[in-house]
């Protein structure tokens, strides 16, 4: 049972309702034969370059544990999903769950500078 | 490794200086900033760190300029490429 980190980037005009059912749809796939350790919503971040004509993307991040069959199912479904522009899965042998890089409680001035 | 042997000869005389006219002992003994005790962890999500090691046009800076040791540079470049895929950097 390897550890995986999966993030996908949704279009900026996705409504919250669509995002929620996206998250629930993919977490059900993971729950079938794996275990979700953490899900993070990084929210609306502006992208470094234009990806498929949008400048901002909504980032959703999963940390889960399971077999590689899950990753194949997710990526098969994600490629035909039209609301998603980019996805990335990374395999780890151990995960540290407490380190968070994208929780902007206060408005992060780091992003205004760019 | 053969590659290292080739580089070892060249590395000694112009260790870490940019141009011929720069005095060689300006940055002679700069240690690797990422292998100090509590260095930030190299991760594709840690864009504040990654942004230090790419140029303004988005290219990865070579380790002879940023004086990062070799295995950290490998981890850094793979993290930067993953961040570029996601459009974070």
Backbone of each chain as ProteinMPNN parsed JSONL, in Angstrom:
{"seq_chain_A": "XXXXXXXXXXXXXXXXXXXXXXXXXXXXXXXXXXXXXXXXXXXXXXXXXXXXXXXXXXXXXXXXXXXXXXXXXXXXXXXXXXXXXXXXXXXXXXXXXXXXXXXXXXXXXXXXXX", "coords_chain_A": {"N_chain_A": [[0.867, -1.19, 0.0], [0.979, 1.889, -1.152], [1.807, 5.356, -0.61], [0.058, 8.143, -1.858], [0.003, 11.339, -3.482], [-2.346, 13.392, -4.772], [-3.137, 15.903, -6.974], [-5.521, 18.066, -8.497], [-6.419, 20.464, -11.003], [-8.963, 22.696, -11.314], [-11.15, 24.42, -13.651], [-11.449, 28.061, -13.62], [-14.033, 28.951, -13.544], [-15.612, 27.195, -12.236], [-18.365, 26.309, -10.245], [-19.024, 26.359, -6.68], [-20.638, 24.248, -6.057], [-20.205, 22.456, -8.124], [-17.571, 21.866, -7.656], [-17.714, 20.589, -5.214], [-19.148, 18.25, -5.823], [-17.329, 17.139, -7.522], [-15.156, 16.635, -5.838], [-16.33, 14.836, -4.078], [-16.943, 12.792, -5.827], [-14.441, 11.818, -6.665], [-13.313, 11.162, -4.265], [-14.893, 9.073, -3.51], [-14.095, 7.116, -5.289], [-11.539, 6.669, -4.418], [-12.048, 5.78, -1.877], [-13.021, 3.306, -2.296], [-11.069, 1.248, -2.544], [-9.063, 2.132, -0.955], [-7.579, 4.48, 1.347], [-8.409, 7.627, 2.44], [-6.224, 10.087, 3.527], [-6.018, 12.812, 3.81], [-7.707, 15.729, 2.696], [-7.259, 18.654, 0.78], [-8.226, 21.972, 0.132], [-6.918, 24.164, -1.966], [-7.889, 26.314, -3.17], [-8.504, 29.309, -5.158], [-5.919, 29.92, -7.244], [-3.52, 31.958, -8.951], [-2.26, 30.99, -12.084], [1.037, 30.178, -13.312], [1.478, 30.187, -16.037], [-0.631, 30.549, -18.965], [-3.036, 28.142, -18.994], [-4.78, 26.31, -21.182], [-6.18, 28.618, -21.903], [-6.986, 29.663, -19.425], [-6.295, 31.783, -16.664], [-6.399, 31.466, -13.98], [-6.722, 28.923, -11.494], [-8.531, 26.346, -9.776], [-7.432, 24.623, -7.074], [-7.331, 21.282, -5.984], [-6.458, 18.981, -3.503], [-5.41, 15.759, -2.738], [-4.449, 13.467, -0.217], [-3.629, 10.196, -0.089], [-3.829, 6.647, 0.624], [-3.11, 3.663, -0.96], [-3.653, 1.201, -3.597], [-2.025, 0.956, -6.847], [-3.977, 0.709, -8.658], [-6.012, 2.417, -8.13], [-5.009, 4.875, -8.9], [-4.887, 4.59, -11.611], [-7.612, 4.406, -12.251], [-8.532, 6.928, -11.441], [-7.099, 8.698, -13.07], [-7.947, 7.922, -15.53], [-10.603, 8.702, -15.5], [-10.314, 11.396, -15.052], [-9.188, 12.41, -17.313], [-11.216, 12.575, -19.142], [-12.853, 14.363, -18.081], [-14.382, 17.517, -18.376], [-14.147, 19.756, -16.853], [-11.696, 19.918, -15.716], [-8.342, 20.963, -15.872], [-5.689, 20.244, -15.412], [-3.773, 17.588, -13.935], [-1.985, 15.808, -11.341], [-0.222, 13.085, -10.065], [1.637, 11.902, -7.321], [3.909, 9.564, -6.105], [4.682, 8.358, -2.878], [6.812, 6.942, -0.316], [6.515, 7.508, 2.329], [4.436, 9.828, 4.09], [4.254, 13.202, 5.19], [1.869, 14.604, 7.145], [1.322, 16.957, 8.411], [2.489, 19.215, 7.361], [1.684, 22.127, 5.788], [1.255, 24.032, 2.873], [-0.426, 25.779, 1.696], [-2.347, 27.153, 3.224], [-4.16, 29.856, 3.413], [-4.787, 31.675, 5.83], [-4.714, 34.419, 6.579], [-4.697, 37.134, 4.178], [-2.434, 36.396, 1.77], [0.447, 38.16, 1.239], [2.311, 37.354, -0.464], [1.317, 36.554, -2.909], [0.403, 38.796, -4.126], [2.583, 40.101, -5.023], [3.484, 39.047, -7.402]], "CA_chain_A": [[0.0, 0.0, 0.0], [1.873, 3.037, -1.222], [1.146, 6.636, -0.337], [0.001, 8.955, -3.08], [-0.515, 12.718, -3.363], [-2.974, 13.69, -6.056], [-3.768, 17.235, -7.039], [-6.009, 18.417, -9.829], [-6.658, 21.886, -11.155], [-10.22, 22.895, -12.035], [-11.26, 25.722, -14.319], [-11.751, 29.075, -12.602], [-15.454, 29.304, -13.466], [-16.386, 26.107, -11.631], [-19.044, 26.808, -9.046], [-18.682, 25.553, -5.497], [-21.41, 22.995, -6.071], [-19.536, 21.511, -9.029], [-16.327, 21.398, -7.042], [-18.008, 19.625, -4.146], [-19.439, 16.896, -6.312], [-16.075, 16.574, -8.075], [-14.357, 16.098, -4.737], [-16.962, 13.628, -3.526], [-16.862, 11.727, -6.82], [-13.128, 11.168, -6.693], [-12.973, 10.536, -2.988], [-15.541, 7.752, -3.448], [-13.264, 6.136, -6.02], [-10.388, 6.312, -3.575], [-12.472, 5.051, -0.68], [-13.421, 1.923, -2.601], [-10.051, 0.265, -2.144], [-7.918, 2.812, -0.339], [-7.959, 5.253, 2.533], [-8.013, 9.04, 2.26], [-5.636, 10.615, 4.754], [-6.274, 14.236, 3.979], [-8.025, 16.458, 1.465], [-7.007, 20.081, 0.992], [-8.709, 22.834, -0.946], [-6.012, 25.302, -1.996], [-8.665, 27.47, -3.623], [-8.224, 29.94, -6.45], [-4.554, 30.455, -7.334], [-3.279, 32.301, -10.359], [-1.284, 30.06, -12.651], [2.222, 30.885, -13.813], [1.28, 30.436, -17.462], [-2.026, 30.314, -19.332], [-3.304, 26.747, -19.341], [-6.067, 26.223, -21.902], [-6.81, 29.933, -21.923], [-7.404, 30.354, -18.193], [-5.138, 32.284, -15.902], [-6.496, 31.061, -12.571], [-7.224, 27.55, -11.377], [-8.939, 25.944, -8.423], [-6.587, 23.45, -6.802], [-7.822, 20.348, -4.954], [-5.296, 18.149, -3.199], [-5.742, 14.58, -1.918], [-3.336, 12.592, 0.213], [-4.315, 8.935, 0.236], [-2.998, 5.456, 0.665], [-3.859, 2.631, -1.685], [-2.916, 0.502, -4.646], [-1.903, 1.83, -8.019], [-5.177, 0.59, -9.5], [-6.819, 3.625, -7.895], [-4.477, 6.004, -9.672], [-5.287, 4.411, -13.035], [-9.033, 4.76, -12.42], [-8.736, 8.374, -11.314], [-6.57, 9.455, -14.207], [-8.783, 7.658, -16.712], [-11.824, 9.521, -15.419], [-9.999, 12.819, -15.066], [-8.829, 12.915, -18.644], [-12.401, 12.858, -19.949], [-13.644, 15.392, -17.385], [-14.045, 18.747, -19.092], [-13.918, 20.906, -15.972], [-10.369, 19.842, -15.099], [-7.357, 21.285, -16.903], [-4.385, 19.612, -15.183], [-3.739, 16.772, -12.721], [-0.652, 15.254, -11.102], [-0.179, 12.178, -8.915], [3.021, 11.653, -6.922], [3.946, 8.417, -5.188], [5.653, 8.525, -1.796], [6.747, 5.794, 0.575], [5.885, 7.971, 3.574], [3.881, 11.165, 3.902], [4.071, 13.965, 6.442], [0.54, 15.17, 6.92], [1.024, 18.218, 9.077], [3.087, 20.368, 6.669], [0.733, 22.665, 4.805], [1.888, 25.194, 2.253], [-1.37, 26.649, 1.01], [-3.551, 27.58, 3.969], [-4.047, 31.309, 3.557], [-5.79, 32.244, 6.769], [-4.708, 35.856, 6.269], [-4.439, 37.334, 2.748], [-0.999, 36.224, 1.706], [0.978, 39.218, 0.365], [3.239, 36.756, -1.406], [0.782, 36.392, -4.255], [0.169, 40.094, -4.791], [3.834, 40.654, -5.576], [3.818, 38.518, -8.726]], "C_chain_A": [[0.902, 1.238, 0.0], [1.07, 4.29, -0.902], [1.178, 7.471, -1.605], [-0.475, 10.353, -2.723], [-1.085, 13.088, -4.723], [-3.527, 15.085, -6.003], [-4.369, 17.394, -8.422], [-6.457, 19.862, -9.811], [-7.947, 22.035, -11.956], [-10.234, 24.263, -12.683], [-11.706, 26.756, -13.295], [-13.246, 29.322, -12.505], [-16.277, 28.128, -12.934], [-17.076, 26.625, -10.385], [-18.71, 25.884, -7.887], [-19.401, 24.223, -5.539], [-20.695, 21.976, -6.948], [-18.273, 20.966, -8.372], [-16.64, 20.344, -5.993], [-18.329, 18.266, -4.732], [-18.251, 16.29, -7.024], [-15.286, 15.9, -6.966], [-14.989, 14.814, -4.231], [-16.857, 12.473, -4.515], [-15.514, 11.033, -6.74], [-12.774, 10.589, -5.342], [-13.72, 9.209, -2.844], [-14.691, 6.719, -4.157], [-12.114, 5.689, -5.133], [-10.848, 5.435, -2.428], [-12.763, 3.592, -1.008], [-12.329, 0.961, -2.156], [-8.857, 0.974, -1.536], [-8.408, 3.618, 0.83], [-7.472, 6.684, 2.321], [-7.43, 9.527, 3.577], [-6.003, 12.081, 4.943], [-6.761, 14.792, 2.657], [-7.843, 17.945, 1.756], [-7.601, 20.846, -0.18], [-7.795, 24.055, -0.969], [-6.719, 26.537, -2.539], [-8.118, 28.04, -4.912], [-6.803, 30.496, -6.421], [-4.327, 30.872, -8.77], [-2.11, 31.489, -10.871], [-0.122, 30.84, -13.233], [2.036, 31.168, -15.297], [-0.189, 30.197, -17.766], [-2.172, 28.844, -19.697], [-4.695, 26.707, -19.933], [-6.846, 27.516, -21.668], [-7.355, 30.352, -20.576], [-6.187, 30.627, -17.326], [-5.196, 31.803, -14.471], [-7.019, 29.639, -12.544], [-7.584, 27.257, -9.942], [-8.24, 24.625, -8.143], [-7.235, 22.603, -5.721], [-6.713, 19.319, -4.754], [-5.743, 16.986, -2.315], [-4.45, 13.949, -1.451], [-3.989, 11.274, 0.595], [-3.333, 7.795, 0.167], [-3.759, 4.37, -0.076], [-2.992, 1.997, -2.742], [-2.841, 1.39, -5.886], [-3.098, 1.679, -8.928], [-6.023, 1.855, -9.352], [-6.346, 4.742, -8.808], [-4.891, 5.858, -11.127], [-6.733, 4.827, -13.212], [-9.201, 6.27, -12.416], [-8.28, 9.077, -12.587], [-7.373, 9.162, -15.468], [-10.001, 8.585, -16.69], [-11.479, 10.99, -15.578], [-9.743, 13.298, -16.488], [-10.082, 13.214, -19.448], [-13.272, 13.915, -19.28], [-13.348, 16.731, -18.039], [-13.779, 19.901, -18.148], [-12.497, 20.975, -15.463], [-9.332, 20.117, -16.181], [-6.052, 20.556, -16.651], [-4.49, 18.713, -13.963], [-2.35, 16.169, -12.596], [-0.745, 14.318, -9.904], [1.271, 11.877, -8.597], [3.007, 10.523, -5.91], [5.008, 8.683, -4.142], [5.696, 7.233, -1.008], [6.332, 6.233, 1.971], [5.506, 9.43, 3.409], [3.939, 11.901, 5.222], [2.815, 14.811, 6.247], [0.429, 16.574, 7.476], [1.543, 19.415, 8.288], [2.075, 20.881, 5.643], [1.34, 23.914, 4.197], [0.852, 26.182, 1.761], [-2.549, 26.993, 1.898], [-3.426, 29.073, 4.244], [-5.098, 31.772, 4.547], [-5.876, 33.732, 6.502], [-4.362, 36.002, 4.797], [-2.93, 37.336, 2.585], [-0.422, 37.269, 0.775], [1.88, 38.609, -0.681], [2.639, 36.749, -2.802], [0.536, 37.73, -4.931], [1.423, 40.522, -5.543], [3.978, 40.229, -7.03], [3.234, 39.378, -9.835]], "O_chain_A": [[1.505, 1.585, 1.016], [-0.161, 4.29, -0.919], [2.175, 7.506, -2.326], [-1.254, 10.538, -1.787], [-0.361, 13.092, -5.718], [-4.295, 15.426, -5.104], [-3.806, 16.92, -9.408], [-6.822, 20.414, -8.772], [-8.044, 21.584, -13.097], [-9.454, 25.147, -12.332], [-12.26, 26.416, -12.249], [-13.709, 29.849, -11.494], [-17.488, 28.065, -13.15], [-16.458, 27.299, -9.561], [-18.19, 24.784, -8.073], [-18.864, 23.199, -5.118], [-20.582, 20.802, -6.595], [-17.941, 19.788, -8.502], [-15.942, 19.337, -5.882], [-17.862, 17.243, -4.232], [-18.153, 15.068, -7.132], [-14.813, 14.773, -7.106], [-14.299, 13.826, -3.982], [-16.701, 11.319, -4.116], [-15.443, 9.804, -6.745], [-12.014, 9.623, -5.265], [-13.252, 8.312, -2.142], [-14.571, 5.583, -3.698], [-11.756, 4.512, -5.091], [-10.168, 4.486, -2.038], [-12.758, 2.738, -0.122], [-12.607, -0.026, -1.474], [-7.74, 0.458, -1.597], [-9.549, 3.453, 1.263], [-6.294, 6.925, 2.058], [-8.063, 9.399, 4.625], [-6.264, 12.54, 6.055], [-6.283, 14.379, 1.6], [-8.216, 18.436, 2.821], [-7.493, 20.428, -1.332], [-7.885, 24.902, -0.08], [-6.232, 27.658, -2.398], [-7.388, 27.383, -5.654], [-6.511, 31.427, -5.671], [-4.847, 30.255, -9.699], [-1.102, 31.319, -10.185], [-0.261, 32.007, -13.601], [2.384, 32.248, -15.774], [-0.921, 29.694, -16.913], [-1.504, 28.358, -20.61], [-5.675, 27.032, -19.262], [-8.016, 27.496, -21.287], [-8.127, 31.31, -20.524], [-5.227, 29.86, -17.258], [-4.166, 31.731, -13.802], [-7.69, 29.204, -13.48], [-7.024, 27.835, -9.011], [-8.419, 23.642, -8.863], [-7.64, 23.114, -4.677], [-6.108, 18.847, -5.717], [-6.374, 17.191, -1.278], [-3.469, 13.899, -2.193], [-4.815, 11.234, 1.507], [-2.191, 7.936, -0.272], [-4.951, 4.183, 0.167], [-1.78, 2.207, -2.797], [-3.497, 2.428, -5.969], [-3.237, 2.441, -9.885], [-6.661, 2.309, -10.301], [-7.146, 5.459, -9.409], [-5.205, 6.839, -11.8], [-7.075, 5.508, -14.179], [-9.906, 6.833, -13.253], [-8.98, 9.939, -13.117], [-7.484, 10.004, -16.36], [-10.379, 9.169, -17.706], [-12.247, 11.752, -16.164], [-10.038, 14.442, -16.831], [-10.029, 14.036, -20.363], [-14.297, 14.321, -19.827], [-12.18, 17.064, -18.244], [-13.244, 20.927, -18.569], [-12.11, 21.966, -14.845], [-9.423, 19.573, -17.282], [-5.344, 20.264, -17.615], [-5.228, 19.038, -13.033], [-1.625, 16.028, -13.581], [-1.274, 14.691, -8.857], [2.061, 11.623, -9.506], [2.204, 10.516, -4.977], [6.096, 9.167, -4.454], [4.719, 6.484, -1.017], [5.838, 5.408, 2.74], [6.164, 10.178, 2.686], [3.702, 11.304, 6.273], [2.717, 15.615, 5.32], [-0.459, 17.324, 7.071], [1.085, 20.535, 8.517], [1.666, 20.148, 4.743], [1.877, 24.761, 4.911], [1.197, 27.318, 1.436], [-3.664, 27.119, 1.393], [-2.714, 29.508, 5.148], [-6.178, 32.212, 4.152], [-6.954, 34.262, 6.232], [-3.786, 35.084, 4.214], [-2.229, 38.158, 3.175], [-0.774, 37.271, -0.405], [2.194, 39.255, -1.681], [3.362, 36.918, -3.784], [0.466, 37.807, -6.157], [1.348, 41.21, -6.561], [4.544, 40.978, -7.826], [3.419, 39.075, -11.013]]}, "seq_chain_B": "XXXXXXXXXXXXXXXXXXXXXXXXXXXXXXXXXXXXXXXXXXXXXXXXXXXXXXXXXXXXXXXXXXXXXXXXXXXXXXXXXXXXXXXXX", "coords_chain_B": {"N_chain_B": [[32.306, 8.164, -10.292], [32.612, 8.406, -13.868], [31.82, 10.858, -14.907], [32.119, 12.58, -12.792], [34.832, 12.569, -12.429], [35.777, 13.881, -14.661], [34.742, 16.399, -14.22], [35.989, 17.155, -11.965], [38.585, 18.129, -12.331], [38.119, 20.559, -13.704], [36.6, 21.892, -11.865], [38.088, 22.848, -9.744], [39.631, 25.195, -10.306], [37.897, 27.302, -11.21], [35.94, 27.752, -8.99], [33.431, 28.817, -7.719], [32.689, 31.209, -9.275], [31.488, 33.864, -11.33], [32.537, 35.292, -13.546], [35.608, 35.737, -15.497], [36.924, 37.927, -14.53], [36.225, 38.224, -12.003], [37.229, 38.258, -8.618], [38.742, 35.282, -7.456], [38.371, 34.524, -4.763], [36.005, 35.434, -3.766], [33.516, 34.051, -3.331], [34.436, 31.702, -2.016], [34.186, 29.614, -0.072], [31.4, 28.726, -0.033], [28.766, 27.179, 1.556], [26.361, 24.526, 1.024], [23.129, 25.804, 0.845], [20.928, 24.282, 1.356], [21.498, 22.061, 2.783], [21.821, 22.62, 5.435], [21.138, 22.612, 9.021], [18.277, 22.973, 9.846], [16.937, 23.063, 7.232], [14.635, 24.27, 4.713], [12.107, 21.976, 3.539], [12.424, 20.248, 0.468], [10.031, 20.478, -1.887], [7.341, 20.008, -4.228], [5.291, 21.583, -3.619], [6.193, 23.661, -2.147], [6.43, 26.541, -2.988], [7.562, 28.913, -2.318], [10.18, 28.419, -1.698], [11.049, 27.208, -4.066], [10.91, 29.267, -5.859], [13.117, 30.741, -5.365], [15.121, 29.454, -6.684], [14.782, 29.594, -9.368], [15.154, 31.317, -12.52], [14.137, 34.665, -13.57], [12.833, 34.263, -15.9], [11.914, 31.769, -15.574], [13.671, 29.679, -15.77], [15.708, 26.958, -14.551], [18.111, 27.58, -12.121], [21.635, 27.025, -12.449], [23.7, 24.765, -10.485], [26.222, 25.667, -10.044], [25.997, 28.326, -9.743], [24.116, 28.75, -7.731], [25.298, 27.324, -5.803], [24.393, 24.846, -4.768], [24.312, 21.578, -3.358], [24.892, 18.383, -5.061], [22.919, 16.28, -4.881], [20.8, 17.608, -3.728], [20.282, 19.478, -5.704], [19.332, 17.811, -7.695], [16.939, 16.911, -6.534], [15.676, 19.344, -6.306], [15.361, 20.164, -8.968], [13.614, 18.236, -9.937], [11.424, 18.773, -8.359], [10.811, 21.34, -9.163], [10.084, 20.897, -11.775], [7.78, 19.406, -11.394], [6.179, 21.295, -10.171], [5.92, 23.063, -12.216], [4.382, 21.626, -13.996], [1.934, 21.635, -12.725], [1.463, 24.273, -12.904], [2.106, 25.927, -10.861], [4.478, 27.267, -10.554]], "CA_chain_B": [[31.686, 8.122, -11.637], [33.472, 9.053, -14.845], [31.421, 12.255, -15.115], [32.676, 13.425, -11.743], [36.28, 12.739, -12.569], [36.014, 14.906, -15.7], [34.402, 17.737, -13.743], [36.768, 17.529, -10.782], [39.712, 18.974, -12.728], [37.69, 21.925, -14.045], [35.875, 22.547, -10.776], [38.915, 23.436, -8.686], [40.161, 26.558, -10.416], [36.903, 28.391, -11.147], [34.98, 26.987, -8.181], [32.078, 29.377, -7.87], [32.632, 32.64, -9.612], [30.761, 33.952, -12.594], [33.303, 35.714, -14.742], [37.06, 35.631, -15.328], [37.523, 39.088, -13.855], [35.821, 38.273, -10.604], [38.312, 37.687, -7.802], [38.277, 33.912, -7.175], [38.075, 34.126, -3.381], [34.822, 36.142, -3.258], [32.58, 33.096, -2.694], [35.207, 30.467, -2.145], [33.727, 28.446, 0.688], [29.977, 28.849, 0.266], [28.247, 25.814, 1.745], [25.071, 24.341, 0.366], [22.127, 26.389, 1.734], [19.782, 23.403, 1.617], [21.831, 20.934, 3.668], [22.087, 23.058, 6.817], [20.407, 21.757, 9.947], [16.81, 22.95, 9.659], [16.683, 23.696, 5.93], [13.264, 23.997, 4.275], [12.044, 20.695, 2.824], [12.258, 20.472, -0.982], [8.761, 19.854, -2.232], [6.809, 20.777, -5.347], [4.266, 22.529, -3.138], [6.844, 24.72, -1.395], [6.848, 27.394, -4.099], [8.375, 30.041, -1.859], [11.586, 28.004, -1.823], [11.401, 26.923, -5.46], [11.048, 30.489, -6.662], [14.479, 31.294, -5.201], [16.106, 28.748, -7.489], [14.557, 29.689, -10.814], [15.429, 32.689, -12.972], [12.861, 35.392, -13.714], [12.077, 33.738, -17.042], [11.398, 30.442, -15.26], [14.656, 28.609, -15.993], [16.3, 26.457, -13.305], [19.476, 28.118, -12.015], [22.593, 25.933, -12.304], [24.175, 24.641, -9.103], [27.486, 26.392, -9.852], [25.688, 29.709, -9.336], [23.43, 28.787, -6.436], [26.147, 26.52, -4.909], [23.617, 23.809, -4.08], [25.029, 20.313, -3.591], [24.379, 17.732, -6.267], [21.647, 15.545, -4.77], [19.715, 18.579, -3.493], [19.95, 20.079, -6.988], [18.463, 16.881, -8.435], [15.588, 16.956, -5.935], [15.114, 20.662, -6.601], [14.923, 20.286, -10.362], [12.401, 17.427, -10.172], [10.291, 19.454, -7.713], [10.443, 22.506, -9.98], [9.361, 20.444, -12.967], [6.406, 19.027, -11.013], [5.413, 22.526, -9.917], [5.614, 23.69, -13.516], [3.266, 20.895, -14.604], [0.683, 22.088, -12.122], [1.288, 25.695, -13.143], [2.298, 26.714, -9.642], [5.655, 28.137, -10.651]], "C_chain_B": [[32.608, 8.872, -12.592], [33.14, 10.537, -14.933], [32.082, 13.111, -14.047], [34.144, 13.663, -11.973], [36.541, 13.868, -13.571], [35.807, 16.282, -15.066], [35.379, 18.16, -12.655], [37.893, 18.458, -11.203], [39.228, 20.392, -12.957], [37.214, 22.634, -12.791], [36.847, 23.318, -9.896], [39.254, 24.869, -9.036], [39.034, 27.583, -10.501], [35.727, 27.876, -10.326], [33.601, 27.623, -8.259], [32.201, 30.876, -8.122], [32.13, 32.746, -11.039], [31.689, 34.287, -13.73], [34.778, 35.605, -14.43], [37.579, 36.75, -14.454], [37.143, 39.116, -12.388], [36.927, 37.651, -9.764], [37.88, 36.292, -7.347], [37.85, 33.727, -5.734], [36.838, 34.865, -2.864], [33.907, 35.123, -2.588], [33.271, 31.754, -2.642], [34.514, 29.353, -1.378], [32.249, 28.581, 1.016], [29.414, 27.451, 0.433], [26.856, 25.753, 1.133], [23.976, 24.856, 1.288], [21.033, 25.412, 2.097], [20.17, 22.263, 2.541], [22.292, 21.448, 5.026], [21.09, 22.342, 7.712], [18.916, 21.788, 9.662], [16.494, 23.692, 8.361], [15.236, 23.418, 5.54], [13.227, 22.728, 3.439], [11.745, 20.995, 1.356], [11.018, 19.727, -1.413], [8.146, 20.666, -3.36], [5.731, 21.739, -4.869], [4.909, 23.755, -2.502], [7.357, 25.757, -2.38], [7.673, 28.571, -3.618], [9.857, 29.689, -1.965], [11.948, 27.835, -3.287], [11.657, 28.205, -6.226], [12.439, 31.083, -6.491], [15.428, 30.675, -6.212], [15.723, 28.707, -8.949], [14.784, 31.129, -11.231], [14.092, 33.379, -13.2], [12.115, 34.89, -14.938], [11.657, 32.287, -16.779], [12.396, 29.334, -15.476], [15.253, 28.2, -14.657], [17.743, 26.943, -13.239], [20.453, 26.977, -11.811], [23.193, 25.929, -10.908], [25.493, 25.359, -8.935], [27.213, 27.844, -9.477], [25.039, 29.683, -7.958], [24.18, 27.944, -5.395], [25.336, 25.529, -4.089], [24.309, 22.478, -4.36], [24.241, 19.452, -4.563], [23.053, 17.045, -6.007], [20.503, 16.486, -4.443], [19.307, 19.226, -4.813], [19.063, 19.142, -7.789], [17.051, 16.929, -7.879], [14.895, 18.257, -6.315], [14.579, 20.693, -8.015], [13.691, 19.417, -10.587], [11.204, 18.097, -9.513], [9.837, 20.631, -8.568], [9.66, 22.039, -11.194], [7.946, 20.034, -12.605], [5.572, 20.273, -10.787], [5.055, 23.197, -11.237], [4.45, 22.966, -14.175], [1.948, 21.413, -14.045], [0.472, 23.58, -12.341], [1.491, 26.523, -11.904], [3.455, 27.68, -9.79], [5.7, 28.751, -12.038]], "O_chain_B": [[33.288, 9.825, -12.211], [34.035, 11.378, -15.022], [32.548, 14.215, -14.324], [34.661, 14.76, -11.762], [37.417, 14.707, -13.357], [36.57, 17.214, -15.319], [35.59, 19.352, -12.43], [38.151, 19.461, -10.537], [39.844, 21.339, -12.468], [37.398, 23.844, -12.655], [36.473, 24.354, -9.346], [39.183, 25.725, -8.153], [39.172, 28.66, -9.92], [34.656, 27.595, -10.865], [32.683, 27.021, -8.815], [31.853, 31.695, -7.271], [32.32, 31.84, -11.851], [31.645, 33.64, -14.776], [35.174, 35.41, -13.281], [38.551, 36.572, -13.72], [37.664, 39.921, -11.617], [37.502, 36.632, -10.148], [36.748, 36.131, -6.891], [37.03, 32.848, -5.467], [36.628, 34.926, -1.653], [33.55, 35.285, -1.422], [32.753, 30.768, -3.166], [34.271, 28.277, -1.925], [31.866, 28.556, 2.185], [29.567, 26.616, -0.459], [26.26, 26.769, 0.776], [23.888, 24.394, 2.425], [20.276, 25.656, 3.036], [19.295, 21.557, 3.043], [23.075, 20.78, 5.702], [20.281, 21.55, 7.228], [18.335, 20.772, 9.281], [15.889, 24.764, 8.359], [14.662, 22.427, 5.991], [14.177, 22.423, 2.719], [10.936, 21.865, 1.034], [10.951, 18.501, -1.322], [8.385, 21.87, -3.458], [5.301, 22.613, -5.621], [4.249, 24.78, -2.333], [8.564, 25.862, -2.6], [8.406, 29.175, -4.401], [10.687, 30.542, -2.278], [13.02, 28.26, -3.717], [12.498, 28.25, -7.123], [12.905, 31.836, -7.346], [16.433, 31.288, -6.571], [16.254, 27.895, -9.707], [14.635, 32.052, -10.43], [13.037, 32.765, -13.045], [10.899, 35.059, -15.029], [11.103, 31.64, -17.667], [12.039, 28.16, -15.384], [15.3, 29.006, -13.727], [18.512, 26.747, -14.18], [20.148, 26.04, -11.073], [23.201, 26.952, -10.224], [25.88, 25.65, -7.803], [28.094, 28.523, -8.95], [25.374, 30.503, -7.104], [23.754, 27.857, -4.243], [25.545, 25.38, -2.885], [24.831, 22.262, -5.453], [23.08, 19.735, -4.86], [22.13, 17.188, -6.809], [19.36, 16.225, -4.819], [18.126, 19.496, -5.03], [18.15, 19.59, -8.483], [16.079, 16.981, -8.633], [13.7, 18.281, -6.606], [13.476, 21.185, -8.254], [12.803, 19.805, -11.347], [10.088, 18.013, -10.027], [8.641, 20.896, -8.69], [8.696, 22.684, -11.606], [7.011, 20.265, -13.373], [4.4, 20.318, -11.161], [4.004, 23.826, -11.355], [3.621, 23.592, -14.836], [0.976, 21.605, -14.776], [-0.588, 24.106, -12.001], [1.104, 27.692, -11.868], [3.434, 28.776, -9.231], [6.611, 29.521, -12.344]]}, "name": "protein", "num_of_chains": 2, "seq": "XXXXXXXXXXXXXXXXXXXXXXXXXXXXXXXXXXXXXXXXXXXXXXXXXXXXXXXXXXXXXXXXXXXXXXXXXXXXXXXXXXXXXXXXXXXXXXXXXXXXXXXXXXXXXXXXXXXXXXXXXXXXXXXXXXXXXXXXXXXXXXXXXXXXXXXXXXXXXXXXXXXXXXXXXXXXXXXXXXXXXXXXXXXXXXXXXXXXXXXXXXX"}
